[in-house]
Amino acid sequence: MAFTTTMLSWGAIEYGKKMGPEIGDARAAIRWATDYLLKCARATPGKLYVGVGDPNADHKCWERPEDMDTPRSVYSISPSNPGSDVAAETAAALASASIVFRRVDPKYSKLLLATARNVMQFAIKYRGSYSDSLGSAVCPFYCSYSGYNDELLWGAAWLFRATNEVYYLNLIRSLGGNDGTDIFSWDNKYAGARVLLARRSLVDNDQSFQSYRQQAEDFMCRILPNSPSSSTQYTPGGLMFKLSSSNLQYVTSITFLLTTYSKYMATSKNTFNCGNVVVSSNTLRILAKRQVDYILGDNPMKMSYMVGYGSNYPRKIHHRGSSLPSVAVHSQSIGCEAGFQPYYYTPNPNPNTLTGAIVGGPNQNDFFPDERGDYTHSEPATYINAAIVGPLAFFSGTK
């Protein structure tokens, strides 16, 4: 949820002017999340609440949200059970959102930023991974595989962007983190932090940020298909392919970095090299547009991976509320296991259309089975959608 919020906020910051009247909906979505995150951070001194509901119990049920009767267990981190990764990402979400609301709601913006500072201090002072502190409450579902240094860098980068304070700049420089990467996701934030920091070099012409620019360009060279240092696989149809489980989460997040870095490069009229390949702002823009077009239906299956968009889209997505009849149609309660038969296992399309949701996507051969039980390809997620909002705004009105 925190990463979703940060990406929605970054999209509003970079592309808000291109959103037109939709900027109001973007702000409303961000506020819905930040209201929750503020409660998580402010309810109990010395604690950050990071999860509600036992994931193991919840996964054993297939029931509507209105019928949920599994334990609403509450999970938190504290000085004795640290979680620098989730705390720093929460700080990033609050800090980025504070920029979104700075002019339209200054009071709310100040509350967001003050809370972001406190949560970030907690992440710095009490270091540790939330996976270690919370165990089966987060693993194997959302383990922090990349550790927490990337989130510390990401959180500090957003607080620096929001405050321009040298304290956060010094923190950024103390964290190091020079390893190359070819991924960007809810778990691994290095590439995002580097692109965000590279803005100071490209847009503000501050040469003290040159190293982050070089790291951001190294990342782009690992993504571009014709780069000699590329480490990114593409499907025959041209889709970036990172991992077999929910691949589109990586595609949308990396596409956001492509459009955003392209935007920064266009501002400064810069190019860079991947070996002997010259990369311009347009190079990144073309690759980003190819990914967006693929997701929206320009692919070998002619399948839009955004539910409800176009005429051919996933009809049997792995989503409880979509696959079960609405309360208006079926007023009686559907128990924990009662939803599996007939609703989960039926070959019929879902009765409710989750309009706009983007699913995990096709396999490495561009094939998508559209099976409800195939959650690695058919499950939507907020963090898949949040990252594509910016690129969609970027390309709106262009050919």
C-alpha positions as CSV (number, residue, x, y, z in Angstrom):
1,M,0.0,0.0,0.0
2,A,2.8,2.4,0.8
3,F,4.6,1.8,-2.5
4,T,1.3,2.2,-4.3
5,T,0.9,5.5,-2.6
6,T,4.4,6.7,-3.4
7,M,4.1,5.8,-7.1
8,L,0.6,7.5,-7.4
9,S,2.1,10.6,-5.8
10,W,5.2,10.6,-8.0
11,G,2.8,10.3,-11.0
12,A,0.8,13.3,-9.8
13,I,4.0,15.3,-9.2
14,E,5.5,14.6,-12.6
15,Y,2.4,14.4,-14.8
16,G,-0.3,16.2,-12.9
17,K,-0.7,18.9,-15.5
18,K,-1.3,16.2,-18.1
19,M,-4.0,14.6,-16.0
20,G,-6.5,17.4,-16.6
21,P,-9.7,16.9,-14.5
22,E,-8.4,13.5,-13.5
23,I,-5.9,15.1,-11.1
24,G,-8.8,15.4,-8.6
25,D,-9.4,11.6,-8.7
26,A,-5.6,11.0,-8.4
27,R,-5.5,13.2,-5.3
28,A,-8.5,11.5,-3.8
29,A,-6.9,8.0,-4.3
30,I,-3.7,9.3,-2.7
31,R,-5.6,10.8,0.2
32,W,-7.5,7.6,0.8
33,A,-4.2,5.8,1.3
34,T,-2.4,8.5,3.3
35,D,-5.3,8.9,5.7
36,Y,-4.8,5.2,6.5
37,L,-1.0,5.5,6.7
38,L,-1.4,8.5,9.0
39,K,-3.5,6.4,11.4
40,C,-0.9,3.6,11.2
41,A,1.9,6.0,12.1
42,R,0.1,8.2,14.7
43,A,-2.2,5.9,16.6
44,T,0.4,4.6,19.2
45,P,3.7,6.4,20.1
46,G,6.6,4.1,19.3
47,K,4.7,1.9,16.9
48,L,3.9,1.8,13.2
49,Y,1.1,-0.5,12.2
50,V,1.9,-2.3,9.0
51,G,-0.7,-4.9,8.4
52,V,-4.3,-6.0,9.2
53,G,-5.5,-9.6,8.8
54,D,-3.7,-12.9,9.1
55,P,-2.5,-13.6,5.6
56,N,-2.5,-17.4,6.0
57,A,-6.1,-17.4,7.3
58,D,-7.2,-15.0,4.6
59,H,-5.7,-17.0,1.8
60,K,-7.7,-20.1,2.9
61,C,-11.0,-18.3,2.3
62,W,-12.7,-17.2,-0.9
63,E,-15.3,-14.8,0.3
64,R,-16.6,-11.3,-0.4
65,P,-15.2,-8.3,1.6
66,E,-18.7,-7.9,3.1
67,D,-18.6,-11.4,4.4
68,M,-15.1,-11.5,5.8
69,D,-15.0,-13.3,9.1
70,T,-11.3,-14.2,9.4
71,P,-9.3,-12.7,12.3
72,R,-8.5,-9.0,11.9
73,S,-5.1,-9.5,13.5
74,V,-3.1,-6.3,13.7
75,Y,0.7,-6.3,13.1
76,S,3.1,-3.5,14.0
77,I,6.8,-2.7,14.2
78,S,8.5,-1.1,17.2
79,P,12.0,-0.5,18.6
80,S,12.2,-4.1,19.7
81,N,10.7,-5.4,16.5
82,P,12.1,-3.1,13.8
83,G,11.1,-2.8,10.2
84,S,13.2,-0.2,8.4
85,D,12.0,-1.3,5.0
86,V,8.3,-0.8,5.6
87,A,8.9,2.3,7.8
88,A,11.0,4.0,5.2
89,E,8.6,3.2,2.4
90,T,5.8,4.6,4.6
91,A,7.9,7.8,5.0
92,A,8.4,7.9,1.2
93,A,4.6,7.7,0.7
94,L,3.9,10.4,3.2
95,A,6.7,12.7,2.0
96,S,5.8,12.4,-1.7
97,A,2.1,12.9,-0.9
98,S,3.0,16.1,1.0
99,I,4.3,17.5,-2.3
100,V,1.1,16.6,-4.1
101,F,-1.0,18.5,-1.4
102,R,1.4,21.4,-0.8
103,R,-0.6,24.0,-2.7
104,V,-4.2,22.5,-2.6
105,D,-4.2,21.6,1.1
106,P,-1.2,23.1,3.0
107,K,-2.4,22.0,6.4
108,Y,-2.7,18.4,5.3
109,S,0.6,18.6,3.5
110,K,2.4,19.8,6.7
111,L,0.8,16.9,8.7
112,L,2.0,14.4,6.1
113,L,5.5,15.8,6.1
114,A,5.8,16.0,9.9
115,T,4.7,12.4,10.1
116,A,7.1,11.3,7.3
117,R,10.0,12.8,9.3
118,N,9.0,10.9,12.4
119,V,8.5,7.6,10.6
120,M,11.8,8.0,8.7
121,Q,13.7,8.6,12.0
122,F,12.1,5.4,13.4
123,A,13.4,3.6,10.3
124,I,16.9,5.0,10.7
125,K,17.2,4.6,14.5
126,Y,15.8,1.0,14.8
127,R,17.3,-0.9,11.9
128,G,16.1,-4.3,10.8
129,S,13.8,-6.0,8.3
130,Y,10.1,-6.4,9.0
131,S,10.3,-9.9,7.5
132,D,12.6,-10.9,10.4
133,S,10.3,-9.1,13.0
134,L,6.9,-10.4,11.7
135,G,7.8,-13.7,10.1
136,S,4.8,-15.6,8.8
137,A,2.6,-12.5,9.1
138,V,4.4,-11.2,5.9
139,C,6.3,-14.2,4.5
140,P,6.1,-15.8,2.0
141,F,3.5,-13.2,0.7
142,Y,5.5,-10.0,1.0
143,C,8.9,-10.8,2.2
144,S,11.6,-8.1,2.0
145,Y,14.0,-10.0,-0.2
146,S,16.1,-6.9,-1.1
147,G,16.8,-5.9,2.5
148,Y,16.1,-2.4,3.8
149,N,18.9,-0.2,2.6
150,D,17.1,0.4,-0.7
151,E,14.1,1.7,1.2
152,L,16.3,3.9,3.4
153,L,17.7,5.4,0.3
154,W,14.2,5.8,-1.3
155,G,12.7,7.3,1.9
156,A,15.6,9.7,2.3
157,A,15.5,10.7,-1.4
158,W,11.8,11.6,-1.0
159,L,12.3,13.5,2.2
160,F,15.2,15.4,0.5
161,R,12.9,16.2,-2.5
162,A,10.2,17.4,0.0
163,T,12.4,19.4,2.3
164,N,15.7,20.2,0.5
165,E,17.4,19.7,3.8
166,V,21.1,18.8,4.0
167,Y,20.4,16.2,6.8
168,Y,18.6,13.9,4.3
169,L,21.3,14.5,1.7
170,N,24.0,13.4,4.1
171,L,21.9,10.4,5.0
172,I,21.6,9.5,1.3
173,R,25.4,9.8,0.8
174,S,26.1,7.7,3.9
175,L,23.9,4.8,2.6
176,G,26.1,4.0,-0.4
177,G,24.3,1.4,-2.4
178,N,26.3,1.4,-5.6
179,D,25.4,-2.0,-6.9
180,G,23.9,-2.2,-10.4
181,T,20.3,-3.2,-10.7
182,D,17.9,-4.1,-13.5
183,I,14.6,-4.2,-11.6
184,F,12.3,-1.8,-9.8
185,S,9.4,-3.0,-7.7
186,W,7.6,-2.7,-4.3
187,D,10.6,-4.7,-2.9
188,N,13.6,-3.1,-4.6
189,K,13.7,0.7,-4.8
190,Y,17.3,1.4,-5.8
191,A,16.5,2.3,-9.5
192,G,13.6,4.5,-8.4
193,A,15.7,6.4,-5.9
194,R,18.5,6.9,-8.4
195,V,16.2,8.3,-11.1
196,L,14.6,10.6,-8.5
197,L,18.1,11.8,-7.4
198,A,19.4,12.1,-10.9
199,R,16.8,14.8,-11.5
200,R,19.0,17.2,-9.5
201,S,21.8,16.7,-12.0
202,L,19.7,16.7,-15.2
203,V,17.0,19.3,-14.4
204,D,18.7,21.4,-11.8
205,N,22.2,21.0,-13.2
206,D,23.7,20.2,-9.8
207,Q,26.8,18.3,-10.6
208,S,27.2,16.9,-7.1
209,F,24.4,14.5,-8.1
210,Q,26.3,13.2,-11.2
211,S,26.9,9.8,-9.6
212,Y,23.2,9.1,-9.3
213,R,22.7,10.1,-12.9
214,Q,25.4,7.6,-13.9
215,Q,23.7,4.9,-11.8
216,A,20.3,5.8,-13.4
217,E,21.8,5.6,-16.8
218,D,23.5,2.3,-16.0
219,F,20.0,1.0,-15.1
220,M,18.6,2.2,-18.4
221,C,21.4,0.4,-20.2
222,R,20.4,-2.8,-18.4
223,I,16.8,-2.4,-19.6
224,L,17.2,-1.2,-23.2
225,P,17.0,-4.2,-25.6
226,N,19.7,-3.1,-28.0
227,S,22.2,-2.1,-25.3
228,P,25.4,-4.1,-25.1
229,S,24.9,-4.3,-21.3
230,S,21.2,-5.2,-21.4
231,S,20.2,-7.9,-18.9
232,T,16.5,-7.7,-19.7
233,Q,14.6,-10.4,-21.5
234,Y,11.8,-9.5,-23.9
235,T,9.0,-11.7,-25.2
236,P,8.7,-12.3,-28.9
237,G,5.9,-9.7,-28.9
238,G,8.1,-7.1,-27.3
239,L,7.1,-7.1,-23.7
240,M,9.7,-6.7,-21.0
241,F,9.9,-9.9,-19.1
242,K,11.5,-10.0,-15.6
243,L,9.9,-12.7,-13.5
244,S,7.2,-15.3,-14.2
245,S,5.0,-14.2,-11.2
246,S,3.1,-11.0,-11.8
247,N,5.5,-9.8,-14.4
248,L,3.5,-6.7,-15.3
249,Q,4.3,-5.2,-11.9
250,Y,7.9,-4.8,-13.1
251,V,6.8,-3.6,-16.5
252,T,4.7,-0.8,-15.2
253,S,7.2,0.3,-12.6
254,I,10.1,0.3,-15.0
255,T,8.0,2.0,-17.6
256,F,7.4,4.8,-15.1
257,L,11.2,5.2,-14.8
258,L,11.6,5.2,-18.6
259,T,9.1,8.0,-19.1
260,T,10.3,10.0,-16.2
261,Y,13.9,9.8,-17.1
262,S,13.0,10.6,-20.7
263,K,11.2,13.7,-19.4
264,Y,14.3,14.8,-17.4
265,M,16.5,14.2,-20.4
266,A,14.3,16.3,-22.7
267,T,14.4,19.2,-20.2
268,S,18.2,19.3,-20.3
269,K,18.5,18.1,-23.9
270,N,20.9,15.4,-22.8
271,T,21.9,12.0,-24.3
272,F,24.0,9.2,-22.9
273,N,25.7,6.1,-24.2
274,C,25.3,2.4,-23.6
275,G,28.6,1.2,-25.1
276,N,28.5,2.5,-28.7
277,V,24.7,3.0,-28.6
278,V,23.6,6.6,-28.2
279,V,20.4,6.9,-26.0
280,S,18.2,9.9,-26.4
281,S,15.1,11.0,-24.5
282,N,13.1,9.6,-27.5
283,T,14.8,6.2,-27.2
284,L,13.4,5.8,-23.7
285,R,10.0,7.2,-24.8
286,I,9.7,4.7,-27.6
287,L,10.4,1.7,-25.4
288,A,8.0,3.0,-22.7
289,K,5.2,3.5,-25.3
290,R,5.8,0.0,-26.6
291,Q,5.2,-1.4,-23.1
292,V,2.1,0.7,-22.5
293,D,0.6,-0.2,-26.0
294,Y,1.3,-3.9,-25.3
295,I,-0.5,-3.8,-22.0
296,L,-3.5,-2.1,-23.6
297,G,-3.9,-4.7,-26.4
298,D,-1.1,-4.3,-29.0
299,N,0.2,-7.8,-28.5
300,P,0.1,-11.2,-30.2
301,M,-3.0,-12.3,-28.3
302,K,-4.7,-8.9,-29.0
303,M,-5.6,-9.0,-25.3
304,S,-5.9,-5.9,-23.2
305,Y,-4.4,-6.6,-19.8
306,M,-6.4,-3.8,-18.3
307,V,-9.8,-5.2,-17.3
308,G,-12.7,-3.5,-19.0
309,Y,-10.5,-1.7,-21.6
310,G,-11.2,-2.7,-25.2
311,S,-13.3,-5.7,-26.2
312,N,-10.9,-8.5,-25.3
313,Y,-9.6,-8.5,-21.8
314,P,-9.3,-11.0,-18.9
315,R,-12.7,-12.2,-17.8
316,K,-11.7,-14.6,-15.0
317,I,-9.3,-12.6,-12.9
318,H,-8.1,-13.9,-9.5
319,H,-10.1,-11.5,-7.3
320,R,-12.6,-12.3,-4.7
321,G,-15.0,-9.4,-5.1
322,S,-15.0,-9.7,-8.9
323,S,-15.6,-13.5,-9.0
324,L,-18.3,-13.7,-6.3
325,P,-21.9,-12.4,-6.8
326,S,-22.6,-9.0,-5.4
327,V,-24.6,-8.6,-2.3
328,A,-27.3,-6.9,-4.4
329,V,-27.7,-10.2,-6.3
330,H,-27.0,-12.7,-3.6
331,S,-27.9,-11.2,-0.2
332,Q,-27.1,-14.3,1.9
333,S,-23.7,-14.6,3.4
334,I,-21.1,-16.7,1.5
335,G,-18.8,-18.4,4.1
336,C,-15.0,-18.8,4.1
337,E,-14.9,-21.9,2.0
338,A,-18.3,-21.7,0.4
339,G,-16.9,-19.4,-2.3
340,F,-14.6,-21.9,-3.8
341,Q,-17.4,-24.1,-5.2
342,P,-19.0,-23.0,-7.5
343,Y,-17.6,-19.5,-7.9
344,Y,-13.8,-20.0,-7.8
345,Y,-13.7,-23.2,-9.8
346,T,-16.3,-22.2,-12.4
347,P,-15.2,-21.8,-16.0
348,N,-17.6,-18.9,-16.4
349,P,-16.5,-15.3,-16.5
350,N,-16.5,-13.2,-13.3
351,P,-19.9,-11.6,-12.7
352,N,-18.4,-8.3,-11.7
353,T,-16.0,-6.3,-13.9
354,L,-13.1,-4.8,-11.9
355,T,-12.8,-1.9,-14.4
356,G,-9.3,-0.6,-14.9
357,A,-7.4,-3.3,-12.9
358,I,-4.2,-4.6,-14.6
359,V,-3.5,-8.3,-14.0
360,G,-0.1,-10.1,-13.7
361,G,0.0,-10.5,-17.5
362,P,1.2,-13.1,-20.0
363,N,4.1,-15.6,-19.9
364,Q,7.4,-15.3,-21.6
365,N,5.8,-16.5,-24.9
366,D,3.1,-13.9,-24.9
367,F,0.5,-16.4,-23.8
368,F,-2.2,-15.6,-21.3
369,P,-4.5,-18.5,-20.2
370,D,-7.2,-16.4,-18.4
371,E,-7.7,-18.8,-15.6
372,R,-8.9,-17.7,-12.2
373,G,-6.7,-20.2,-10.4
374,D,-3.6,-19.0,-12.2
375,Y,-2.9,-16.2,-9.8
376,T,0.7,-15.6,-11.1
377,H,-0.9,-14.2,-14.3
378,S,-4.5,-13.4,-13.4
379,E,-4.2,-11.5,-10.1
380,P,-4.5,-7.7,-10.2
381,A,-2.7,-5.5,-7.6
382,T,-2.7,-1.9,-6.7
383,Y,1.0,-1.5,-7.2
384,I,0.7,-2.7,-10.8
385,N,-1.9,0.0,-11.5
386,A,-0.3,2.8,-9.5
387,A,2.9,2.8,-11.5
388,I,1.2,3.1,-14.9
389,V,-0.9,6.1,-14.1
390,G,2.1,8.4,-14.8
391,P,3.0,6.9,-18.1
392,L,-0.7,6.9,-19.2
393,A,-0.9,10.6,-18.4
394,F,2.5,11.2,-20.2
395,F,1.2,9.6,-23.4
396,S,-2.3,11.0,-23.3
397,G,-3.0,13.2,-26.3
398,T,0.1,11.9,-28.2
399,K,0.2,9.6,-31.2
